Amino acid sequence: MSETVNTFEAQQQGRPTGPLVRGYEVIIGFETHAQLSTASKIFSRASTAFGAEPNTQACAVDLALPGTLPVMNKGAVERAIRLGLALGSHIAPRSVFARKNYFYPDLPKGYQISQFEIPVVQGGSVSFFVGPSTGSGQAEEQKTVRLVRAHLEEDAGKSLHEDFVGQSGIDLNRAGTPLLEIVTEPDMRSTAEAVAYAKELHKIVTWIGICDGNMQEGSFRCDANVSVRRPGEKLGTRREIKNLNSFKFMQQAIDYEISWQIDTLEDGGKIEQATVLFNPDTGETRAMRAKEDSADYRYFPDPDLPPLVIAADWIERVKAEMPELPRVMAERYVRDHGLSAYDAAQLTQGPALARYFDDAVKAGATPKLASNWITGEIARRLNAQEIGIEAAPVSAAQLGQLVKRIADGTLPNNAARQVFEALWTGEGSDVDAIIEAKDLKPMNDAGALDAILDEVIAKNAKNVEEYRGGKEKALNGLVGQVMKASGGKANPAQVTELLKARLA
């Protein structure tokens, strides 16, 4: 249960307008629940392990039985501090827990312990790249989404409907599981931006180790607040899509909701504020209940919990133990290796990928060439096989050796691809040995290369005439013919220079 803080109208003045959908501007804000990676719950010692038998991990404190009192989990607070540091947020030296009152079968206390007026993490931002649409010819664009807050709270239990006939079951294992709810301003203007933001936030929380990010298990789940309006009009009424637990479903749900809202308005209807669920089987959203506002929850400070006080030296200790953040690492790649900001962002999608790149460079790879291989051929194969970089058949050291041979002129591109294929399929494990076994050394016989050049020039008179007539692209066809005739062993750069000299 959550609600976006209503700062919409004032804070949308002057915000950039995104691409219009059928003449409407799309406004999207996010609330993300990140389950914290503590071994025990936020206010008790009960386990947070996933997959236990129902109701075996709910203790008396989680159920608020008479005589029990909640005790704050220090590890949960420390993880909130980590997130605040990672996102450039203000970490409140004093924050307060409140009781959020609502009545669901899987909420044993009849209220949820959360934070309302003074959250532990305030402000901050998340920056990310949004790729262009296919075939648009446009470059990737960097976007920044502002955060309102991130507050600590406990999770509710879970209602089970599919295992029973004519009735529902309740599993309270999740009751009391520690969460950070991360709330954005309504800064996103398209589905692409929303999904890119969610992916970037997912990367950050897993990178700093505060959440395992397992969306299938509910460790990272998002609520999208979506509204539409004509440009220049006041903000439309939003509907909240609850519990999106995959990026694919997120994209489908938001696209459908945008279309549904526009259709409703075009037909003369009115959008009612509501909480909706996405059905992946039908690809549609459906209303679950009328959307509550903060007044409906009757917040008041929890009398069983004192204010949470975070001393400055605690923040400094956590800061000293933080890993290098992805944005800082990306800035270093740009500064030290001359990579583009986009390439650096792609290489810092996860710690394992960044380590792979670093190890390839340490093995002698030229950074730009290593980046091209990792974000190109290797990424394509990993995606096709649905594996991570940790399971790549080609090690970082092998890639470093391969890129070294490309850079020193030993391997033309075609030959390099043959060597890479052999490494990936396990046909060989040493780059130089594969080059020898496949006879892929470059053509160093000047006489043989001269003969090929003579033959190609003689057989391609039209290309020769077009090049001499000023058509630079005609030279590419001649280079291609020479490479084909040499079996890919000639050096393309050398061939280009020799052809230019011959045809000058």
Solvent accessible surface area in square Angstrom, and as a share of the most:
residue,aa,sasa,rsa
1,M,31,0.14
2,S,4,0.02
3,E,30,0.13
4,T,2,0.01
5,V,49,0.28
6,N,98,0.50
7,T,41,0.24
8,F,30,0.13
9,E,74,0.33
10,A,86,0.67
11,Q,60,0.27
12,Q,6,0.03
13,Q,129,0.57
14,G,83,0.79
15,R,65,0.24
16,P,87,0.55
17,T,81,0.47
18,G,15,0.14
19,P,93,0.58
20,L,87,0.43
21,V,57,0.33
22,R,133,0.49
23,G,27,0.26
24,Y,12,0.05
25,E,6,0.03
26,V,2,0.01
27,I,6,0.03
28,I,0,0.00
29,G,2,0.02
30,F,0,0.00
31,E,0,0.00
32,T,0,0.00
33,H,6,0.03
34,A,0,0.00
35,Q,28,0.12
36,L,2,0.01
37,S,52,0.34
38,T,11,0.07
39,A,92,0.71
40,S,31,0.20
41,K,0,0.00
42,I,0,0.00
43,F,9,0.04
44,S,17,0.11
45,R,231,0.84
46,A,14,0.11
47,S,45,0.29
48,T,22,0.13
49,A,62,0.48
50,F,136,0.57
51,G,67,0.65
52,A,38,0.30
53,E,127,0.57
54,P,68,0.43
55,N,77,0.40
56,T,87,0.51
57,Q,28,0.12
58,A,25,0.19
59,C,45,0.27
60,A,42,0.33
61,V,40,0.23
62,D,7,0.04
63,L,51,0.25
64,A,40,0.31
65,L,85,0.43
66,P,132,0.83
67,G,87,0.83
68,T,39,0.23
69,L,110,0.55
70,P,21,0.13
71,V,109,0.63
72,M,45,0.20
73,N,24,0.12
74,K,127,0.54
75,G,21,0.20
76,A,0,0.00
77,V,1,0.01
78,E,44,0.20
79,R,40,0.15
80,A,0,0.00
81,I,0,0.00
82,R,52,0.19
83,L,0,0.00
84,G,0,0.00
85,L,38,0.19
86,A,5,0.04
87,L,9,0.04
88,G,59,0.57
89,S,20,0.13
90,H,104,0.46
91,I,15,0.07
92,A,3,0.02
93,P,80,0.51
94,R,124,0.45
95,S,0,0.00
96,V,33,0.19
97,F,4,0.02
98,A,6,0.05
99,R,40,0.15
100,K,4,0.02
101,N,20,0.10
102,Y,21,0.08
103,F,150,0.62
104,Y,83,0.32
105,P,108,0.68
106,D,21,0.11
107,L,10,0.05
108,P,50,0.32
109,K,38,0.16
110,G,13,0.13
111,Y,33,0.13
112,Q,5,0.02
113,I,6,0.03
114,S,1,0.01
115,Q,3,0.01
116,F,63,0.26
117,E,144,0.64
118,I,58,0.30
119,P,11,0.07
120,V,0,0.00
121,V,1,0.01
122,Q,53,0.24
123,G,26,0.25
124,G,23,0.22
125,S,44,0.29
126,V,2,0.01
127,S,48,0.31
128,F,8,0.03
129,F,44,0.19
130,V,20,0.11
131,G,44,0.42
132,P,53,0.34
133,S,81,0.52
134,T,146,0.85
135,G,82,0.79
136,S,47,0.31
137,G,83,0.79
138,Q,127,0.57
139,A,82,0.64
140,E,61,0.27
141,E,96,0.43
142,Q,110,0.49
143,K,51,0.22
144,T,66,0.38
145,V,2,0.01
146,R,72,0.26
147,L,8,0.04
148,V,30,0.17
149,R,24,0.09
150,A,1,0.01
151,H,14,0.06
152,L,0,0.00
153,E,1,0.01
154,E,6,0.03
155,D,13,0.07
156,A,18,0.14
157,G,12,0.11
158,K,106,0.45
159,S,30,0.20
160,L,26,0.13
161,H,116,0.52
162,E,134,0.60
163,D,102,0.53
164,F,82,0.34
165,V,147,0.85
166,G,86,0.83
167,Q,126,0.56
168,S,62,0.40
169,G,13,0.12
170,I,54,0.27
171,D,23,0.12
172,L,31,0.16
173,N,17,0.09
174,R,50,0.18
175,A,3,0.02
176,G,4,0.04
177,T,4,0.02
178,P,0,0.00
179,L,2,0.01
180,L,0,0.00
181,E,2,0.01
182,I,0,0.00
183,V,2,0.01
184,T,0,0.00
185,E,14,0.06
186,P,2,0.01
187,D,11,0.06
188,M,0,0.00
189,R,7,0.03
190,S,21,0.13
191,T,15,0.09
192,A,55,0.43
193,E,10,0.05
194,A,0,0.00
195,V,20,0.11
196,A,17,0.13
197,Y,0,0.00
198,A,0,0.00
199,K,99,0.42
200,E,26,0.12
201,L,0,0.00
202,H,42,0.19
203,K,13,0.06
204,I,16,0.08
205,V,0,0.00
206,T,48,0.28
207,W,17,0.06
208,I,4,0.02
209,G,36,0.34
210,I,0,0.00
211,C,4,0.03
212,D,96,0.50
213,G,6,0.06
214,N,51,0.26
215,M,13,0.06
216,Q,144,0.64
217,E,53,0.24
218,G,13,0.12
219,S,5,0.03
220,F,0,0.00
221,R,36,0.13
222,C,0,0.00
223,D,0,0.00
224,A,0,0.00
225,N,4,0.02
226,V,0,0.00
227,S,5,0.03
228,V,4,0.02
229,R,29,0.11
230,R,91,0.33
231,P,70,0.44
232,G,84,0.81
233,E,91,0.41
234,K,165,0.70
235,L,23,0.11
236,G,29,0.27
237,T,54,0.31
238,R,22,0.08
239,R,16,0.06
240,E,2,0.01
241,I,0,0.00
242,K,16,0.07
243,N,78,0.40
244,L,4,0.02
245,N,60,0.31
246,S,23,0.15
247,F,46,0.19
248,K,133,0.57
249,F,64,0.27
250,M,0,0.00
251,Q,75,0.33
252,Q,59,0.26
253,A,0,0.00
254,I,0,0.00
255,D,60,0.31
256,Y,63,0.24
257,E,0,0.00
258,I,9,0.04
259,S,43,0.28
260,W,82,0.29
261,Q,0,0.00
262,I,1,0.00
263,D,61,0.32
264,T,28,0.16
265,L,60,0.30
266,E,96,0.43
267,D,125,0.65
268,G,70,0.67
269,G,35,0.34
270,K,155,0.65
271,I,11,0.06
272,E,113,0.51
273,Q,52,0.23
274,A,9,0.07
275,T,0,0.00
276,V,0,0.00
277,L,45,0.23
278,F,25,0.11
279,N,52,0.27
280,P,67,0.42
281,D,135,0.70
282,T,84,0.49
283,G,26,0.25
284,E,82,0.37
285,T,12,0.07
286,R,139,0.51
287,A,64,0.49
288,M,77,0.34
289,R,51,0.19
290,A,81,0.63
291,K,19,0.08
292,E,37,0.17
293,D,60,0.31
294,S,40,0.26
295,A,87,0.67
296,D,78,0.41
297,Y,3,0.01
298,R,131,0.48
299,Y,39,0.15
300,F,89,0.37
301,P,88,0.56
302,D,5,0.03
303,P,99,0.62
304,D,54,0.28
305,L,19,0.09
306,P,99,0.63
307,P,55,0.35
308,L,18,0.09
309,V,102,0.59
310,I,3,0.02
311,A,52,0.41
312,A,79,0.61
313,D,83,0.43
314,W,28,0.10
315,I,31,0.15
316,E,104,0.47
317,R,127,0.46
318,V,4,0.02
319,K,116,0.49
320,A,88,0.68
321,E,134,0.60
322,M,32,0.14
323,P,61,0.38
324,E,67,0.30
325,L,21,0.10
326,P,6,0.04
327,R,122,0.45
328,V,59,0.34
329,M,21,0.09
330,A,16,0.12
331,E,100,0.45
332,R,62,0.23
333,Y,0,0.00
334,V,61,0.35
335,R,166,0.61
336,D,83,0.43
337,H,50,0.22
338,G,63,0.61
339,L,5,0.02
340,S,56,0.36
341,A,57,0.45
342,Y,69,0.26
343,D,23,0.12
344,A,0,0.00
345,A,17,0.13
346,Q,49,0.22
347,L,0,0.00
348,T,1,0.01
349,Q,78,0.35
350,G,18,0.17
351,P,54,0.34
352,A,19,0.15
353,L,32,0.16
354,A,2,0.01
355,R,143,0.52
356,Y,19,0.07
357,F,0,0.00
358,D,32,0.16
359,D,67,0.35
360,A,0,0.00
361,V,34,0.20
362,K,166,0.70
363,A,38,0.30
364,G,38,0.37
365,A,5,0.04
366,T,58,0.33
367,P,29,0.18
368,K,91,0.39
369,L,49,0.25
370,A,0,0.00
371,S,0,0.00
372,N,69,0.35
373,W,31,0.11
374,I,3,0.02
375,T,50,0.29
376,G,34,0.33
377,E,43,0.19
378,I,0,0.00
379,A,31,0.24
380,R,136,0.50
381,R,39,0.14
382,L,16,0.08
383,N,114,0.59
384,A,79,0.62
385,Q,91,0.41
386,E,158,0.71
387,I,57,0.29
388,G,38,0.37
389,I,19,0.10
390,E,140,0.63
391,A,60,0.46
392,A,16,0.12
393,P,60,0.38
394,V,0,0.00
395,S,51,0.33
396,A,12,0.09
397,A,63,0.49
398,Q,34,0.15
399,L,0,0.00
400,G,0,0.00
401,Q,44,0.19
402,L,0,0.00
403,V,0,0.00
404,K,84,0.36
405,R,56,0.21
406,I,26,0.13
407,A,61,0.47
408,D,86,0.44
409,G,27,0.26
410,T,34,0.20
411,L,4,0.02
412,P,9,0.06
413,N,89,0.46
414,N,64,0.33
415,A,2,0.02
416,A,0,0.00
417,R,132,0.48
418,Q,80,0.35
419,V,0,0.00
420,F,2,0.01
421,E,73,0.33
422,A,1,0.01
423,L,5,0.02
424,W,20,0.07
425,T,84,0.49
426,G,59,0.57
427,E,119,0.53
428,G,21,0.20
429,S,81,0.52
430,D,61,0.31
431,V,0,0.00
432,D,51,0.27
433,A,55,0.43
434,I,9,0.05
435,I,4,0.02
436,E,103,0.46
437,A,89,0.69
438,K,75,0.32
439,D,89,0.46
440,L,10,0.05
441,K,104,0.44
442,P,26,0.16
443,M,40,0.18
444,N,132,0.68
445,D,86,0.45
446,A,73,0.57
447,G,49,0.47
448,A,40,0.31
449,L,6,0.03
450,D,60,0.31
451,A,59,0.46
452,I,23,0.12
453,L,0,0.00
454,D,78,0.40
455,E,87,0.39
456,V,10,0.06
457,I,38,0.19
458,A,81,0.63
459,K,149,0.63
460,N,33,0.17
461,A,71,0.55
462,K,144,0.61
463,N,40,0.20
464,V,12,0.07
465,E,127,0.57
466,E,54,0.24
467,Y,34,0.13
468,R,148,0.54
469,G,67,0.64
470,G,57,0.55
471,K,125,0.53
472,E,115,0.52
473,K,169,0.72
474,A,10,0.08
475,L,8,0.04
476,N,102,0.53
477,G,33,0.31
478,L,0,0.00
479,V,21,0.12
480,G,38,0.37
481,Q,80,0.36
482,V,0,0.00
483,M,19,0.09
484,K,160,0.68
485,A,60,0.47
486,S,8,0.05
487,G,53,0.51
488,G,7,0.07
489,K,55,0.23
490,A,0,0.00
491,N,47,0.24
492,P,43,0.27
493,A,70,0.54
494,Q,86,0.38
495,V,0,0.00
496,T,33,0.19
497,E,106,0.48
498,L,58,0.29
499,L,0,0.00
500,K,79,0.34
501,A,74,0.57
502,R,88,0.32
503,L,5,0.02
504,A,119,0.93
